[in-house]
Amino acid sequence: MNRTDRLYALVEELRAVAPRPRSARWLAERFEVSVRTVERDISALQQSGTPVYAETGRTGGYCLDRSHTLPPVNLTPEEAVAMALALRSMGGTPFRQPAASALHKLVAAMRPEDVAAARALAGRIHLAGDPPPAPMPRLAGRAVGVDRVLRIGYSDRHGAVTEREVEPLGYAGIGDRWYLIAWCRLRDAVRVFRPDRITAATPTREAVRHRPLSETGLDIPHHLSPFSLTGDLSPRAG
């Protein structure tokens, strides 16, 4: 690690634990340099205007002024899944790894129950290839996240609209389009709905039953794969 990168990493380390201090010895071991090198780096940061100060005492060390730290990040499960899904579209670009690192830091700040909810939601997203470029429709997207039975109006290819209650199961991203997968109570079977044909959607108070999602009988490609959060939303340091 060169000195410029180390100075940046020092600030980020102090920012992550602020207002708690880090001792020079701890920082030296963290960055595999001498204590004297850390002291010189801290001095350089202070001279450049970075608000780092020394806290004396047995548990003292170097601190970053709290007013220069980031506020708490309250990422919702739906926001986390949306960011991880966007990250998938960055494959092959120079920014894939920096974006993944940023996402890992955000997930690390989430509550454990929200991370679990994000994983459960992501398990309902199935992709055939890369995510479609078209945005996931907000109306149906909210339906998948709230685990409630939906009362919808749905227009078929001929324009005829039927009223029905559906239990959202997930999404399929195929080609250039997103589809809502749901158990249709009118047809008493799993059906795939085009969100652009959903004319109205009202969440009810009834919770969605747990139903295993199988591709059998669905008029969609059979090479769908679950969208995994294991890597992109792991709360590890990045």
Buried (B, 14 or more C-beta within 10 A) or exposed (E): EEEEEBBEBBBEBBBBEBEEBBBBEBBBEEBEBEBEBBBEBBEEBBEEEBBBEEBEEEEEBBBBBEEEBEEEEEBEBBBBBBBBBEBBEBEEEEEBEEBBEBBBBBBBBBEEEBBEBBBBBBBBBBBBEEBBEEEBBEBBBBBBBEBBBBBBBBBEEEEEEEEBBBBBBBBBBBEEEBBBBBBBEEEEEBBBBBBEBBEEBEBEEEEBEEEEBEBEEBEBEEEBEEBBBEEBBBBEEB
